[in-house]
């Protein structure tokens, strides 16, 4: 069997102004330039800022308005409070959930780490099947499933990050 190429490394985080630019372009996606300008004008009005401020947020901080854009301000708020519930709230508003990586999993054998994750997923599936046995899932069962799922997501994220770093030894 041919040896696999090394795993691609994690891409760097986009700059805040690029994220805002992409979002504004997507929000104004349409056939006409006038429609895009109208949409951006509506967004600026809803935010209580001028359209020019909205466009300045799309520039790097050193070229912009001198005011941090909303993403920079949110990041600073998280840094100052040390509270990631802000990110979780934003993620839930967007239909998702924030998954922090809590500590790195120790390096080790890839096969053992992968097998441990598969085993955990299997146990969660068994728990779902047990909860469904009476054709309903109670609030307590739901909470227990959520807690187990959150633990698995965090461990899986840590596992994938270790793979991206190339931190697993070859099979012993």
C-alpha angles and dihedrals in degrees: 000000000000118000114253118240115250116280114265113256123244111277116241119261112267117248113259093243090055091051091051092046092051091047093050092047090050092047091051094043107139143116097269134055090219090058090052092050090049092051092049090048090053091049092049091048092049090051092048094240134111120262088244090058089051089054092046089057086061090063128079111273093250091056098036134083097295087250117106113245119243093264092053091047092049091049090050091049090053091047092049096046098034087218118133092186085092090063092043090052090051091047092050091049087055091050098260142082133245115245112195118198105236107202125323120278111244116264116256146119113343093215093055093046092048092047091051091054093047089050091051092049089049091052091050091051089050089051090052090050091049092049090050093050092098091040095250137073119220126218090254092051090048091052092049091050091049092052093049092046091050091052091050092048091053093048092046091050090050090048093051092047090053089050090051090053092048090236098145120099120227116265111292 
